[in-house]
Amino acid sequence: MPTPLVVLREPEIRSLLDPASCIAAVEQAFTAYATGGAELPGVIHLDVPEHRGEIHIKAGHLHGGNWYACKFASGFPGRNDGVVLTFDARTGAPAGILFDGGYLTDLRTAAAGAVAARHLALPVVHTIAILGTGIQSRMQPQLLKSIRPFGSARIWGRRREAAEAAAKEIGAEVADTVEAAVDGAQIVVTATASRSPLVRAEWLTPGALIIAVGSDGPDKQELDVAVLAHADRIVADSLAQCSRLGEIHHALDAGVIQPDAVTELGYITSGRSPGRRTPTELIVCDLTGVGVQDVAAATVVMQRALARPDLYEKRIYNP
């Protein structure tokens, strides 16, 4: 009997995947990846320079899971979009087309930040800083608050009006400079598309956790390499990937750190390595986004969708 192909649109996907479930799934995926329970091929990057478009193609499989997945995520000026394709892990047959409009990427990215905070942030967080005014400026505080309730937030962006709009949505204060934003913050989230360093080591408070999510390409950089050189702990979602992308690869290229200075987040979530060790540790967590996060989020959606045929039965396709 042919396997039915489930087709879901963004509103349905949003109704099926809540933040708490995504955080739990992403944490389990990191553990699986670090302990040999996942397959993760390299990222494919495709640029459309004449329209300033950037496309990332990521895939992955969690051993024992019902599905593997391949995600196409695109970012163009003023618009993010995407689709996630799931396949039956027993036969390779197409199982689902998730027209998520980038939602799965956005939520699983914020979920990774929340996982990092759970294990690496101080127990009490008074202030967070957000650099950037895109979707992560909204999602990261939302999910962080469920893990580490914070008292206040500051946001910085290159465009004042964009920073003010984001600040209004999340109840934050607008900072005039990056230095003012990060000053005294216990958690700093960098979520920009910067190609040059924004954050300097001397601006950071002892005990701060820096969650770097913006640098998901080899030419992007938000942290001065001195930040990693002075960090007490450096954590990566994937050392292999962060050696080619993100903040860690810049520090490696500059020779200020060595690969053995980096711990993968999954080793911490699995208990193989400790989380935060002291109140004064300065920790950098480099999150470039790995395919197992997409599989984890898509798996929750597929599991819940199959229990709700009313969501997709009019669009089901039997090849």
C-alpha positions as CSV (number, residue, x, y, z in Angstrom):
1,M,0.0,0.0,0.0
2,P,1.5,3.4,-0.9
3,T,2.5,5.8,1.9
4,P,0.3,8.9,2.1
5,L,2.0,12.2,1.6
6,V,0.9,14.8,4.2
7,V,0.9,18.4,3.1
8,L,0.7,21.1,5.8
9,R,0.7,24.9,5.6
10,E,2.3,27.3,8.1
11,P,-0.9,28.0,10.2
12,E,-1.4,24.3,10.7
13,I,2.3,23.8,11.6
14,R,2.2,26.6,14.1
15,S,-0.8,24.9,15.8
16,L,1.1,21.6,16.0
17,L,4.4,22.8,17.4
18,D,4.6,24.7,20.6
19,P,7.8,26.2,22.0
20,A,8.1,23.9,25.0
21,S,7.8,20.8,22.8
22,C,10.3,22.2,20.4
23,I,12.8,23.0,23.2
24,A,12.5,19.4,24.4
25,A,12.9,17.9,21.0
26,V,15.9,20.0,20.1
27,E,17.6,19.2,23.3
28,Q,17.2,15.5,22.6
29,A,18.5,16.0,19.1
30,F,21.7,17.6,20.4
31,T,22.2,14.7,22.7
32,A,21.6,12.2,19.9
33,Y,24.1,14.0,17.6
34,A,26.8,14.1,20.2
35,T,26.4,10.4,21.2
36,G,26.4,8.9,17.8
37,G,22.6,8.7,17.4
38,A,22.2,10.9,14.4
39,E,23.3,11.5,10.8
40,L,24.2,15.0,9.8
41,P,25.6,15.8,6.3
42,G,27.2,19.1,5.5
43,V,25.3,22.3,4.8
44,I,24.7,23.5,1.2
45,H,24.8,27.2,0.7
46,L,23.3,28.9,-2.3
47,D,23.4,32.6,-3.0
48,V,21.4,34.7,-5.4
49,P,23.6,37.8,-5.3
50,E,21.6,39.9,-7.7
51,H,18.6,39.8,-5.4
52,R,20.6,39.5,-2.1
53,G,19.2,36.1,-1.6
54,E,20.7,33.4,0.7
55,I,19.5,29.8,0.8
56,H,20.6,27.1,3.2
57,I,19.9,23.4,2.6
58,K,20.2,21.2,5.7
59,A,19.3,17.5,6.3
60,G,19.5,15.0,9.1
61,H,18.3,11.7,10.6
62,L,17.8,10.7,14.2
63,H,18.5,7.0,14.6
64,G,15.4,5.0,15.3
65,G,13.1,7.9,14.1
66,N,10.3,7.4,11.7
67,W,11.4,10.1,9.4
68,Y,14.5,11.9,8.0
69,A,14.2,15.4,6.7
70,C,15.7,17.9,4.3
71,K,15.1,21.6,4.7
72,F,15.3,24.5,2.3
73,A,15.4,27.8,4.0
74,S,15.7,31.1,2.1
75,G,16.3,34.6,3.2
76,F,15.7,37.6,0.9
77,P,15.4,41.3,1.8
78,G,12.1,41.6,3.8
79,R,11.2,38.0,3.4
80,N,12.1,34.6,4.9
81,D,10.6,31.4,3.5
82,G,11.1,27.7,3.5
83,V,9.9,24.2,3.1
84,V,10.8,21.0,5.0
85,L,10.5,17.6,3.3
86,T,10.1,14.5,5.4
87,F,10.7,11.0,4.2
88,D,9.8,7.5,5.7
89,A,13.0,6.3,7.3
90,R,12.1,2.7,6.6
91,T,11.5,3.0,2.8
92,G,12.7,6.4,1.7
93,A,9.2,7.3,0.5
94,P,8.1,10.9,0.7
95,A,6.0,11.4,3.9
96,G,5.4,15.1,4.3
97,I,5.7,18.5,2.7
98,L,5.8,21.2,5.4
99,F,5.3,24.6,3.9
100,D,6.4,26.3,7.1
101,G,7.3,29.7,5.7
102,G,10.5,29.6,7.8
103,Y,8.7,29.0,11.1
104,L,10.4,25.7,11.9
105,T,13.8,27.3,11.3
106,D,12.9,30.3,13.5
107,L,11.5,28.2,16.3
108,R,14.2,25.6,16.4
109,T,16.8,28.3,16.4
110,A,15.3,30.0,19.4
111,A,14.8,26.6,21.0
112,A,18.6,26.0,20.7
113,G,19.2,29.3,22.5
114,A,16.9,28.2,25.3
115,V,18.7,24.8,25.6
116,A,22.0,26.6,25.8
117,A,20.6,28.9,28.5
118,R,19.3,26.0,30.5
119,H,22.7,24.5,30.8
120,L,25.1,27.4,30.6
121,A,23.4,30.6,31.9
122,L,23.6,31.8,35.5
123,P,20.7,30.5,37.7
124,V,19.4,34.1,38.1
125,V,19.3,36.4,35.1
126,H,18.5,40.0,35.6
127,T,19.2,41.4,32.1
128,I,19.5,40.1,28.6
129,A,20.8,41.9,25.5
130,I,19.6,41.2,22.0
131,L,21.6,42.4,19.0
132,G,19.5,42.4,15.9
133,T,15.9,43.3,15.0
134,G,14.7,40.3,13.0
135,I,12.5,37.4,14.0
136,Q,15.1,36.1,16.5
137,S,14.9,39.4,18.4
138,R,11.3,38.4,19.2
139,M,11.6,34.6,19.5
140,Q,14.8,34.3,21.6
141,P,13.4,36.4,24.5
142,Q,10.1,34.5,24.4
143,L,11.8,31.1,24.7
144,L,14.6,32.3,27.0
145,K,12.0,33.6,29.5
146,S,10.6,30.1,29.9
147,I,14.0,28.8,30.9
148,R,15.5,31.8,32.7
149,P,12.9,34.4,33.7
150,F,14.7,37.8,33.4
151,G,13.9,41.2,34.7
152,S,14.7,43.4,31.7
153,A,15.9,43.3,28.1
154,R,17.9,45.7,25.9
155,I,17.9,45.6,22.2
156,W,20.2,47.2,19.6
157,G,19.9,47.4,15.9
158,R,21.5,49.4,13.1
159,R,18.2,51.1,12.3
160,R,16.7,52.9,15.3
161,E,13.1,52.5,14.0
162,A,13.5,48.7,13.6
163,A,15.0,48.5,17.1
164,E,12.1,50.5,18.5
165,A,9.5,48.3,16.8
166,A,11.1,45.1,18.2
167,A,11.5,46.6,21.6
168,K,7.8,47.5,21.7
169,E,6.9,43.9,20.9
170,I,9.0,42.3,23.6
171,G,8.9,45.0,26.2
172,A,12.6,46.0,25.9
173,E,14.7,49.1,26.1
174,V,16.5,50.4,23.0
175,A,20.2,50.7,23.4
176,D,22.1,53.4,21.4
177,T,25.2,51.3,21.1
178,V,26.3,47.7,21.2
179,E,28.4,48.4,24.2
180,A,25.4,49.9,26.1
181,A,23.3,46.9,25.2
182,V,25.6,44.3,26.5
183,D,26.9,46.2,29.5
184,G,26.0,44.1,32.6
185,A,23.8,41.6,30.7
186,Q,23.9,38.1,31.9
187,I,22.8,36.7,28.6
188,V,23.8,38.3,25.2
189,V,22.1,37.0,22.0
190,T,23.7,38.1,18.8
191,A,21.3,37.7,15.9
192,T,22.4,39.9,13.1
193,A,23.7,39.3,9.6
194,S,26.9,41.3,10.3
195,R,30.0,40.7,8.3
196,S,32.3,42.4,10.8
197,P,32.6,42.1,14.6
198,L,30.2,43.9,16.8
199,V,31.0,42.7,20.3
200,R,34.3,43.4,22.0
201,A,35.6,41.3,24.9
202,E,36.1,44.2,27.3
203,W,32.4,45.1,27.1
204,L,31.2,41.7,28.6
205,T,30.4,41.0,32.2
206,P,32.0,38.1,34.0
207,G,29.5,35.2,34.1
208,A,27.8,36.3,30.9
209,L,26.6,33.7,28.4
210,I,26.9,34.8,24.7
211,I,24.5,32.9,22.4
212,A,25.7,33.6,18.9
213,V,23.1,32.7,16.2
214,G,23.6,35.2,13.5
215,S,26.8,33.9,11.9
216,D,25.5,31.0,9.9
217,G,27.8,31.5,6.9
218,P,31.6,31.6,6.5
219,D,31.7,35.4,5.8
220,K,29.5,36.4,8.8
221,Q,30.9,37.5,12.1
222,E,29.4,39.2,15.2
223,L,32.1,38.6,17.9
224,D,35.6,39.9,17.9
225,V,37.9,36.9,18.0
226,A,39.2,38.3,21.3
227,V,35.8,37.4,22.8
228,L,36.5,33.7,22.1
229,A,40.2,34.1,23.1
230,H,39.1,35.4,26.6
231,A,36.2,33.1,27.1
232,D,36.4,30.5,29.8
233,R,34.3,28.1,27.9
234,I,33.4,27.8,24.2
235,V,30.5,25.6,23.1
236,A,29.4,24.6,19.6
237,D,26.2,23.0,18.3
238,S,28.6,21.1,15.9
239,L,32.3,21.5,16.0
240,A,32.7,20.2,12.5
241,Q,30.2,22.8,11.2
242,C,31.4,25.7,13.4
243,S,34.9,25.1,12.1
244,R,33.7,26.2,8.7
245,L,30.9,28.7,9.7
246,G,30.1,31.1,12.5
247,E,32.2,32.6,15.2
248,I,34.5,29.6,16.1
249,H,35.9,29.4,12.6
250,H,37.1,33.0,12.7
251,A,38.9,32.4,16.0
252,L,40.4,29.2,14.6
253,D,41.6,30.9,11.5
254,A,43.1,33.7,13.7
255,G,44.9,31.1,15.8
256,V,43.5,32.4,19.1
257,I,41.9,29.1,20.0
258,Q,42.4,25.4,19.2
259,P,39.7,22.9,18.4
260,D,40.2,21.1,21.7
261,A,39.0,24.2,23.5
262,V,35.5,23.6,22.1
263,T,32.8,21.5,23.7
264,E,29.7,20.4,21.7
265,L,26.4,21.3,23.3
266,G,25.2,17.7,23.0
267,Y,28.0,16.5,25.3
268,I,26.6,18.9,27.9
269,T,22.9,18.0,27.4
270,S,23.9,14.3,27.6
271,G,25.7,14.8,30.9
272,R,29.1,13.8,29.4
273,S,30.4,17.3,30.1
274,P,29.3,19.7,32.8
275,G,27.3,22.8,32.2
276,R,28.2,26.0,33.8
277,R,30.9,25.4,36.4
278,T,31.4,28.8,38.2
279,P,29.4,32.1,38.5
280,T,32.1,34.0,36.8
281,E,32.6,31.8,33.7
282,L,32.3,33.8,30.4
283,I,30.8,31.3,28.0
284,V,30.3,31.6,24.2
285,C,27.8,29.3,22.6
286,D,28.1,29.2,18.8
287,L,24.9,28.1,17.2
288,T,25.1,27.8,13.5
289,G,22.0,25.6,13.2
290,V,22.2,21.8,12.5
291,G,20.0,19.6,10.5
292,V,19.1,17.4,13.5
293,Q,17.2,20.4,14.9
294,D,15.1,20.5,11.8
295,V,14.4,16.7,12.0
296,A,13.5,17.0,15.6
297,A,11.0,19.9,15.0
298,A,9.5,18.2,11.9
299,T,9.1,14.9,13.8
300,V,6.9,16.6,16.4
301,V,4.8,18.1,13.6
302,M,4.4,14.8,11.8
303,Q,3.6,12.8,14.9
304,R,0.9,15.3,15.9
305,A,-0.4,15.8,12.3
306,L,-1.0,12.0,11.9
307,A,-3.2,12.2,15.0
308,R,-5.2,15.0,13.4
309,P,-6.2,13.9,9.8
310,D,-8.7,16.8,9.8
311,L,-5.7,19.1,9.2
312,Y,-4.5,17.6,6.0
313,E,-6.9,14.9,4.7
314,K,-8.2,17.2,1.9
315,R,-4.7,17.7,0.6
316,I,-3.4,14.1,1.1
317,Y,-1.6,12.6,-1.8
318,N,-1.3,8.9,-2.5
319,P,1.5,8.4,-5.0
